[in-house]
Amino acid sequence: MNEVIRRNPVLTVVSVLVAAGILWLIIAPWPAGLEGAFGRKQIFLNAVFNGITLGALYFLVASGFTLIFGLMKNVNLAHGSLYLLGGYLGYEISELTGSWLLSFIVVFIAVALLGIVLQYTVFRRMEGEDLRQTLVTIGISIVLADIMLWFWGGPSYQILTPDWLRGPVELPLVAAVRDTGEVIYLRYPAVRIAILVGSIAIGILMWLALNRTRIGMLIRAGVDDRDMLAASGVRVQLVFMAVFAFGAGLAGVAGIVGGTFQSIATGEDMRFLLASLVVVIVGGMGSILGAALGAVLIGLAEQLGSVYAPTYSVVFTFLIMALVLAFRPQGLLGR
């Protein structure tokens, strides 16, 4: 982070000013003139929080992808299929058992086991062969998509929110001030707040694991010099298999999250694979903090664009990616 600030002082100042402006728009009551230009503040706040929570979902998918792609150099273009499979399995388990939380545990284990199979049968045999990995995983994603279409069909599936997370919660943010002086605070769905808090907790734990634990040291050492690490007696393949399993399981968990506050349907695998690629490119490959920053930027661009410029909302996402590639090709927090 310090290196980014030192090398890009102008960009840093502009980013701080933009962040301060957005923070003022969120916290301060809007004058009549501002509401006349941008509409009601409540609409803006909902768009911002929708963008942040969508970014949390993108982070869950992209963080597993950045571990597999950014750290291990495995090009897994079947990552979106793991997301979709996790959503379908989460729907079936929650319907069968009535437990939303149990579905997270079962899906994480099931999709992680599938990740181990992929690592052992595919990626272990094609290490360093990016083109072969790309072509093979595209084929795997097509096969998995057809199997899921055959089994679950084309309808959309919605995973029911548990009773203790239904309904809105009142946040300490002023949404409007009536003529009588009464202050109206923002009410926002509790399930989205819970998902946001869970995503932040997962991100912090992943960063600590990679940077403050022995397993994180082994992962980074294996990426930098695999032969030397193997010569020291460490079974590198087991380490990488565990990382791949965790990244795959995280994609499956993200499928449950996506199916809870959005829906699960055919074609979502490609959407979230593309979103993961964009997030990793913007944030920087192999960086957990970069994945979080990229996910929030892309989520905000999508949601604010859909509210204030719906015709060009998709363009904003790729505009951000193009600007990052033009001025900082390694990503915002990449090395």
Secondary structure, DSSP 8 states (H G I E B T S, - for coil): -HHHHHH-HHHHHHHHHHHHHHHHHHHS---HHHHHHH--HHHHHHHHHHHHHHHHHHHHHHHHHIIIIIIT----TTHHHHHHHHHHHHHHHHHHH--HHHHHHHHHHHHHHHHHHHHHHTGGGGTT-HHHHHHHHHHHHHHHHHHHHHHH-SS-B-----GGG-SEEEEEEEEEE-TT--EEEEEEEHHHHHHHHHHHHHHHHHHHHHHHSHHHHHHHHHHH-HHHHHHTT--HHHHHHHHHHHHHHHHHHHHHHHHHHS-B-TTHHHHHHHHHHHHHHHH-TT-HHHHHHHHHHHHHHHHHHHHH-GGGHHHHHHHHHHHHHHH-TT-SS--
